[in-house]
């Protein structure tokens, strides 16, 4: 029962650690007893005492090594207990061998029983729980950011439960590390292959928590003291709401791509919209710089809130890059309607046509449209970046 755990990874971790530690400790204990017998009955206790002190001390200090403490701490503890029990028992060699054999066989039988039950009777996978936790955290941040603009400008008065959902993300580090450690022991299952890149989930979790801390600071500007919008706040309302909405949509797309385990191919569109909103915000800020001295204090909270939104967008870019790296390492599926060229830029396919963005310099964009037909017609459209935008094909 000491080995059994709800999570299969925990059962495998404890079972393998306990089995190998008992085998190694039993063998060394028998060896220490035999080695001590070579020096006669007088010196034997001194020799065994020295071996026990040296090996137990080495094993104890090895528990301070982060890598060993993270994955093999339970095994080291079992090694210390078993080696001490076998080596200082004072029995004859044949009795010690019998004791070690009984202890090892009992652990192997009990451990295999626990592993089989955990694996085949309603298994609970730590890796799957970690995957769902990351997706849930992304959705919580997305819901806050999508509703922040309406709440900040009091456009909507609906359910406000989403405003506090992000707080659970702030304290998710310990759970993520524990699940990732247990998932490392698990075998391949479902869409999660053997040697799945669980470390990348921890990296994504770090960026998600950074974003959550920025959201924690941003939520402070929803207090009652900022309930009356100033003229400056109204002037920058459109780009601020667009930034908040688009970055929330980007996070939601990233969460959906992780949930379906497909390549995140559409989130970058919302990130680009965020960058355009930042440019619009800069223009509005420059136009609103000519204000009276009495209005400066009213403008500071708005500028601070928009600055935090910009930091959140940078955080989301890091999250997007980390998820793209995960999709490559874990071999996520790519949507059939999207391909990419050598530069990694995605091409959208629509009804047999391929739209390929081409770098046209700083002042304009070139979009090459190739229609897949018998005649293979190729057209090149030169669009002004600041005036025209393609919404649908």
C-alpha positions in Angstrom: 0.0 0.0 0.0 3.0 2.3 0.4 3.6 2.2 -3.3 0.0 2.8 -4.5 -1.0 6.2 -5.6 -3.8 7.7 -7.6 -1.5 9.0 -10.3 0.2 6.3 -12.3 3.4 8.3 -12.5 3.7 8.4 -8.7 3.1 4.6 -8.5 5.8 4.0 -11.1 8.2 6.4 -9.4 7.8 4.9 -6.0 7.8 1.3 -7.2 11.0 1.6 -9.3 12.8 3.6 -6.7 11.9 1.2 -4.0 12.7 -1.9 -6.0 16.2 -0.8 -7.3 17.1 0.8 -3.9 16.2 -2.5 -2.1 18.1 -4.6 -4.6 21.2 -2.4 -4.3 21.1 -1.9 -0.6 20.5 -5.7 0.0 23.5 -6.6 -2.2 25.8 -4.1 -0.5 24.5 -5.2 2.9 25.4 -8.8 2.2 28.8 -7.7 0.8 29.5 -5.6 3.9 28.7 -8.5 6.2 31.0 -10.8 4.2 33.7 -8.2 4.0 33.6 -7.7 7.7 33.8 -11.4 8.4 37.3 -11.4 6.8 38.8 -9.4 9.7 37.6 -11.8 12.4 34.9 -11.3 15.1 36.8 -8.6 17.0 37.4 -6.2 14.1 34.2 -7.0 12.2 31.9 -4.6 14.1 34.4 -1.7 13.5 34.6 -2.5 9.7 30.8 -2.8 9.3 30.3 0.4 11.4 32.7 2.3 9.1 31.0 1.0 6.0 27.6 1.9 7.3 28.8 5.4 8.3 30.5 6.1 5.0 27.7 4.8 2.6 24.8 6.2 4.7 26.6 9.6 4.9 27.2 9.6 1.1 23.6 8.7 0.4 22.3 11.3 2.8 24.4 14.1 1.3 23.4 13.0 -2.2 19.8 13.9 -1.3 20.9 17.6 -1.4 21.7 17.3 -5.1 18.7 18.9 -6.9 18.4 16.3 -9.7 18.6 13.3 -7.2 16.2 15.0 -4.8 13.8 15.7 -7.5 13.5 12.1 -8.9 15.3 9.7 -6.7 14.8 11.0 -3.1 12.4 8.2 -2.1 14.8 5.6 -3.5 17.8 7.0 -1.5 15.7 7.0 1.7 14.8 3.3 1.1 18.5 2.5 0.4 19.6 4.0 3.7 16.9 2.1 5.7 17.5 -1.3 3.9 21.3 -1.1 4.0 21.3 -0.3 7.7 18.9 -3.1 8.4 20.8 -5.7 6.5 24.3 -4.8 7.4 24.0 -4.3 11.2 21.5 -7.1 11.8 24.2 -9.3 13.3 22.8 -12.5 11.7 24.7 -15.2 9.9 25.4 -14.7 6.2 22.8 -17.3 5.2 20.2 -15.6 7.4 21.0 -12.2 5.9 20.7 -13.5 2.4 17.3 -15.0 3.3 16.2 -11.7 4.8 17.3 -9.7 1.8 15.5 -12.2 -0.6 12.3 -12.0 1.4 12.3 -8.3 1.5 13.1 -7.9 -2.2 10.5 -10.5 -3.4 7.8 -8.9 -1.2 8.5 -5.4 -2.7 8.6 -6.8 -6.3 5.3 -8.6 -5.9 3.6 -5.7 -4.1 5.0 -3.1 -6.5 3.9 -5.0 -9.7 0.5 -5.4 -8.2 0.1 -1.7 -7.6 1.5 -0.8 -11.0 -0.8 -3.2 -12.8 -3.9 -1.8 -10.9 -2.8 1.8 -11.5 -2.1 1.2 -15.2 -5.1 -0.9 -16.3 -7.9 0.0 -13.8 -9.0 3.6 -14.6 -5.5 5.0 -14.9 -4.9 8.7 -14.0 -2.0 10.1 -16.0 0.1 12.9 -14.5 1.1 14.1 -17.9 -2.4 14.5 -19.0 -3.3 16.4 -15.9 -0.3 18.7 -16.5 -1.4 19.3 -20.1 -5.0 20.1 -19.0 -3.6 22.4 -16.3 -1.6 24.5 -18.7 -4.6 24.8 -21.1 -6.9 25.8 -18.2 -4.4 28.5 -17.1 -4.3 29.9 -20.6 -8.1 30.0 -20.8 -8.3 31.8 -17.4 -5.9 34.5 -18.6 -7.7 34.8 -21.9 -11.1 35.3 -20.3 -9.7 38.1 -18.1 -8.1 40.0 -20.9 -11.0 39.6 -23.3 -13.3 41.1 -20.7 -10.9 43.7 -19.3 -11.6 46.4 -21.9 -15.4 46.2 -21.3 -14.9 46.2 -17.5 -12.4 49.1 -17.6 -14.7 51.3 -19.7 -17.9 49.9 -18.1 -19.3 48.8 -21.4 -20.7 45.5 -20.0 -22.3 44.8 -16.6 -22.6 41.0 -16.8 -20.9 38.2 -14.9 -17.6 39.3 -13.3 -16.4 36.0 -12.1 -13.7 35.9 -14.7 -11.9 38.8 -13.0 -10.6 36.6 -10.2 -10.1 33.3 -12.1 -6.5 34.2 -12.9 -5.4 34.2 -9.3 -5.1 30.4 -9.2 -2.5 30.7 -11.9 -0.1 32.6 -9.6 0.4 29.6 -7.3 0.5 26.8 -9.9 4.3 26.4 -9.9 4.5 23.6 -7.3 1.7 21.6 -8.9 3.2 21.9 -12.4 6.7 20.8 -11.2 5.2 17.9 -9.3 3.1 16.7 -12.3 6.1 17.1 -14.7 8.3 15.1 -12.4 5.7 12.3 -12.2 5.0 12.4 -15.9 8.7 11.7 -16.6 8.2 8.2 -15.2 5.1 7.4 -17.2 5.1 5.3 -20.4 3.7 6.6 -23.7 -0.1 6.9 -23.7 -2.7 8.4 -26.1 -1.3 11.4 -27.9 1.6 11.6 -25.4 4.6 9.7 -26.7 7.4 8.2 -24.7 9.9 10.9 -23.7 7.4 13.6 -24.3 8.9 17.1 -23.7 7.5 17.7 -20.3 10.2 20.2 -19.5 8.8 22.5 -22.1 5.5 22.6 -20.2 7.4 24.0 -17.2 8.9 26.7 -19.5 5.4 27.6 -20.8 4.1 27.7 -17.2 6.8 30.2 -16.2 5.7 32.6 -19.0 2.1 32.1 -18.1 2.8 33.0 -14.5 4.7 36.1 -15.6 1.6 37.1 -17.6 -0.6 36.4 -14.6 1.6 38.7 -12.5 1.1 41.5 -15.0 -2.6 40.9 -15.0 -2.5 41.1 -11.2 -1.1 44.6 -11.5 -3.5 45.5 -14.3 -6.5 44.4 -12.2 -5.6 47.2 -9.7 -6.8 49.7 -12.2 -10.3 48.4 -12.0 -10.8 49.9 -8.5 -13.6 52.4 -7.8 -11.3 55.4 -7.8 -10.9 55.0 -11.6 -14.6 54.6 -12.3 -15.1 58.0 -13.9 -13.4 58.0 -17.3 -11.3 61.0 -18.1 -11.1 62.7 -21.5 -7.7 61.2 -22.0 -9.0 57.7 -21.1 -11.8 58.1 -23.6 -9.3 59.2 -26.3 -7.3 56.0 -26.1 -10.3 53.7 -25.5 -10.4 52.2 -29.0 -6.7 51.0 -29.1 -6.8 49.9 -25.5 -9.9 47.8 -25.9 -8.5 46.3 -29.1 -5.2 45.4 -27.4 -7.0 43.7 -24.6 -9.4 41.9 -26.8 -6.8 40.7 -29.4 -4.3 39.5 -26.8 -7.1 37.6 -25.1 -8.0 36.0 -28.4 -4.4 35.1 -29.0 -4.2 33.3 -25.6 -7.5 31.5 -26.3 -6.2 30.3 -29.7 -3.0 29.1 -28.1 -5.0 27.2 -25.5 -7.2 25.7 -28.2 -4.2 24.6 -30.2 -2.7 22.9 -27.1 -6.0 21.3 -26.2 -6.3 19.8 -29.7 -2.5 19.2 -29.9 -2.2 21.0 -33.3 0.3 23.6 -34.5 -0.6 27.1 -33.3 -1.2 28.7 -36.7 -3.7 31.4 -36.1 -2.6 33.1 -32.9 0.0 35.2 -34.6 -2.7 37.0 -36.5 -4.1 38.4 -33.2 -0.6 39.2 -32.0 0.0 41.2 -35.2 -3.4 43.0 -34.5 -2.1 43.9 -31.0 1.0 45.4 -32.5 -1.1 47.5 -34.9 -3.2 48.6 -31.9 0.0 49.6 -30.1 1.0 51.8 -33.1 -2.5 53.4 -33.1 -2.1 54.0 -29.3 1.3 55.7 -29.8 -0.4 58.0 -32.4 -3.2 58.8 -30.0 -0.7 59.5 -27.2 1.3 61.9 -29.3 -1.9 63.7 -30.3 -3.0 63.9 -26.7 0.3 65.1 -25.3 -0.9 68.7 -25.4 -2.9 68.7 -22.2 -3.3 71.1 -19.3 -1.2 70.7 -16.2 -4.2 69.8 -14.1 -5.0 66.8 -16.4 -1.6 65.1 -16.0 -2.5 63.3 -12.8 -5.6 61.9 -14.4 -3.6 60.6 -17.4 -1.0 58.8 -15.3 -3.2 55.8 -14.4 -4.3 55.3 -18.0 -0.7 55.4 -19.3 0.3 52.9 -16.6 -2.5 50.6 -17.5 -1.7 50.7 -21.2 2.0 50.2 -20.4 1.1 47.0 -18.5 -1.0 45.9 -21.5 2.0 46.3 -23.7 4.1 44.1 -21.3 1.4 41.5 -21.4 1.5 41.4 -25.2 5.3 40.8 -25.0 4.6 38.0 -22.5 2.1 36.4 -24.8 4.6 36.5 -27.7 7.0 34.5 -25.4 4.2 32.0 -24.6 3.4 31.7 -28.3 7.1 31.0 -29.1 7.3 28.4 -26.3 4.2 26.6 -27.5 5.5 26.6 -31.1 8.7 24.9 -29.8 6.6 22.4 -27.9 4.5 21.6 -31.0 7.8 20.9 -32.9 9.2 18.7 -30.1 6.0 16.8 -29.5 5.2 16.6 -33.2 1.8 18.3 -33.1 -0.4 18.0 -36.2 -0.5 20.9 -38.6 -3.9 22.0 -39.9 -4.6 21.0 -43.5 -5.6 24.5 -44.5 -2.2 26.0 -43.6 1.3 25.5 -45.0 4.5 27.3 -44.5 7.5 28.3 -46.6 11.2 28.3 -45.8 11.0 31.4 -43.6 8.3 29.8 -41.4 5.6 32.2 -42.4 2.3 30.5 -42.8 0.3 30.5 -46.0 -3.5 30.4 -45.8 -5.3 28.2 -48.3 -8.9 29.0 -49.3 -10.8 27.2 -52.0 -7.7 26.1 -53.9 -6.0 29.5 -53.7 -2.7 30.2 -51.8 -2.1 33.6 -50.3 1.6 34.3 -49.6 2.8 37.4 -47.7 5.9 38.9 -49.3 8.2 41.4 -47.8 7.8 44.6 -49.7 9.8 47.0 -47.7 9.0 49.4 -44.8 6.2 51.3 -46.5 4.2 48.7 -48.2 3.3 45.0 -48.3 3.2 42.7 -51.3 0.8 39.8 -51.3 1.1 37.2 -54.0 -2.1 35.3 -54.8 -1.8 32.1 -56.7 -5.0 30.4 -58.0 -4.7 26.7 -58.5 -6.4 26.2 -61.9 -5.6 24.7 -65.2 -4.1 28.0 -66.4 -2.2 28.8 -63.1 -2.9 32.5 -63.0 -0.6 34.5 -60.8 -1.4 38.0 -59.7 0.5 40.3 -57.5 -1.3 43.0 -55.5 0.6 46.0 -54.1 -1.4 47.2 -51.1 -0.8 50.3 -49.0 -0.2 49.0 -45.4 -1.8 51.9 -43.6 -5.0 52.2 -45.8 -6.1 48.8 -46.9 -6.6 45.4 -45.2 -7.8 42.1 -46.5 -10.5 40.8 -44.2 -11.9 37.9 -46.2 -11.3 36.0 -49.4 
